[in-house]
């Protein structure tokens, strides 16, 4: 890794400071009156209870403890400039149902910009962007 890579790595880390320190399950968040998480930069990330209720209506209750929130929309050059990845079997299944996609749920799915925009409109507080690069 050269000096330029180090600078770029620090830039990406700074961009991800608003991500949560630890994601929490839908089951945990549903038990709270004001669901929230702590971000890496120390601020509070609030998740709208109405969004959680919409998610809970779609995801079977036995999977609530496997669905981790917020859902991270992984912006990575691995899939091109207009694509992102969602990871997690339950998370992928939820996104496929919400967006009515004709994709199969697996360990991850790739979304394109129009799908990402649709997801963010539906779940503005239960999704977050994360930035990833391979150096």
MIMI-655268 format. One line per field, with one value per residue (C-alpha): residue in three letters; x, y, z. Coordinates in nm, 3 decimals. Layout:
! residues N
rest <- [ALA, ...]
xx <- [X, ...]
yy <- [Y, ...]
zz <- [Z, ...]
END
This chain:
! residues 135
rest <- [UNK, UNK, UNK, UNK, UNK, UNK, UNK, UNK, UNK, UNK, UNK, UNK, UNK, UNK, UNK, UNK, UNK, UNK, UNK, UNK, UNK, UNK, UNK, UNK, UNK, UNK, UNK, UNK, UNK, UNK, UNK, UNK, UNK, UNK, UNK, UNK, UNK, UNK, UNK, UNK, UNK, UNK, UNK, UNK, UNK, UNK, UNK, UNK, UNK, UNK, UNK, UNK, UNK, UNK, UNK, UNK, UNK, UNK, UNK, UNK, UNK, UNK, UNK, UNK, UNK, UNK, UNK, UNK, UNK, UNK, UNK, UNK, UNK, UNK, UNK, UNK, UNK, UNK, UNK, UNK, UNK, UNK, UNK, UNK, UNK, UNK, UNK, UNK, UNK, UNK, UNK, UNK, UNK, UNK, UNK, UNK, UNK, UNK, UNK, UNK, UNK, UNK, UNK, UNK, UNK, UNK, UNK, UNK, UNK, UNK, UNK, UNK, UNK, UNK, UNK, UNK, UNK, UNK, UNK, UNK, UNK, UNK, UNK, UNK, UNK, UNK, UNK, UNK, UNK, UNK, UNK, UNK, UNK, UNK, UNK]
xx <- [0.000, 0.146, 0.087, -0.207, -0.380, -0.340, -0.498, -0.784, -0.837, -0.860, -1.110, -1.334, -1.309, -1.414, -1.713, -1.823, -1.809, -2.187, -2.239, -2.347, -2.089, -2.304, -2.615, -2.913, -3.181, -3.536, -3.649, -3.438, -3.548, -3.919, -3.909, -3.802, -4.040, -3.774, -3.548, -3.192, -2.829, -2.496, -2.284, -1.906, -1.876, -2.078, -2.402, -2.742, -2.903, -3.281, -3.494, -3.856, -4.095, -4.331, -4.054, -3.986, -4.356, -4.364, -4.057, -4.209, -4.525, -4.314, -4.049, -4.173, -4.140, -3.903, -3.653, -3.671, -3.353, -3.165, -3.255, -2.991, -3.063, -2.992, -2.958, -2.626, -2.629, -2.269, -2.141, -1.845, -1.677, -1.690, -2.031, -1.989, -2.061, -2.440, -2.471, -2.454, -2.468, -2.699, -2.575, -2.756, -3.009, -3.302, -3.204, -3.193, -3.527, -3.685, -3.547, -3.663, -4.016, -4.025, -3.905, -4.093, -3.773, -3.741, -3.418, -3.349, -3.236, -2.886, -2.598, -2.607, -2.793, -2.683, -2.912, -2.896, -2.946, -3.322, -3.370, -3.150, -3.356, -3.678, -3.541, -3.425, -3.769, -3.937, -3.684, -3.500, -3.404, -3.368, -3.107, -2.766, -2.495, -2.157, -1.855, -1.610, -1.303, -1.047, -0.691]
yy <- [0.000, 0.338, 0.677, 0.755, 0.433, 0.528, 0.867, 0.710, 0.450, 0.725, 0.915, 0.608, 0.548, 0.908, 0.866, 0.561, 0.733, 0.774, 0.396, 0.221, 0.081, -0.231, -0.318, -0.441, -0.696, -0.611, -0.802, -0.578, -0.256, -0.351, -0.365, 0.000, 0.296, 0.512, 0.272, 0.394, 0.293, 0.459, 0.557, 0.524, 0.901, 0.891, 1.036, 0.870, 0.696, 0.692, 0.443, 0.534, 0.300, 0.303, 0.166, -0.108, -0.196, -0.216, -0.444, -0.656, -0.705, -0.855, -1.053, -1.364, -1.321, -1.619, -1.422, -1.093, -1.171, -1.250, -0.926, -0.670, -0.298, -0.061, -0.238, -0.126, -0.031, -0.112, 0.127, -0.050, -0.022, -0.403, -0.384, -0.062, 0.302, 0.264, -0.048, -0.147, -0.464, -0.569, -0.855, -1.098, -1.364, -1.209, -0.855, -0.960, -1.137, -0.825, -0.595, -0.831, -0.830, -0.453, -0.370, -0.660, -0.774, -1.082, -1.192, -1.480, -1.416, -1.535, -1.417, -1.088, -0.910, -0.633, -0.331, -0.066, 0.306, 0.312, 0.023, 0.189, 0.509, 0.309, 0.133, 0.461, 0.615, 0.323, 0.292, 0.623, 0.560, 0.178, 0.190, 0.356, 0.389, 0.231, 0.288, 0.008, -0.025, -0.292, -0.162]
zz <- [0.000, -0.098, 0.067, -0.164, -0.061, 0.305, 0.248, 0.054, 0.327, 0.591, 0.374, 0.346, 0.722, 0.785, 0.552, 0.756, 1.097, 1.091, 1.073, 1.393, 1.634, 1.647, 1.452, 1.652, 1.577, 1.481, 1.793, 2.020, 1.853, 1.856, 2.238, 2.261, 2.258, 2.091, 1.900, 1.854, 1.816, 1.883, 1.583, 1.554, 1.597, 1.921, 1.786, 1.820, 1.523, 1.563, 1.373, 1.308, 1.491, 1.190, 0.970, 1.225, 1.233, 0.852, 0.857, 1.138, 0.931, 0.648, 0.834, 1.019, 1.397, 1.427, 1.212, 1.404, 1.597, 1.274, 1.093, 1.182, 1.150, 1.004, 0.672, 0.526, 0.159, 0.069, -0.193, -0.350, -0.690, -0.718, -0.889, -1.088, -1.021, -1.004, -0.791, -0.425, -0.220, 0.062, 0.281, 0.506, 0.418, 0.610, 0.503, 0.137, 0.163, 0.315, 0.044, -0.231, -0.086, -0.029, -0.379, -0.541, -0.713, -0.927, -0.757, -0.527, -0.171, -0.098, 0.121, -0.072, -0.351, -0.584, -0.620, -0.888, -0.832, -0.905, -0.658, -0.396, -0.424, -0.381, -0.074, 0.084, 0.022, 0.203, 0.487, 0.530, 0.894, 0.882, 0.604, 0.585, 0.326, 0.392, 0.169, 0.093, -0.128, -0.198, -0.198]
END
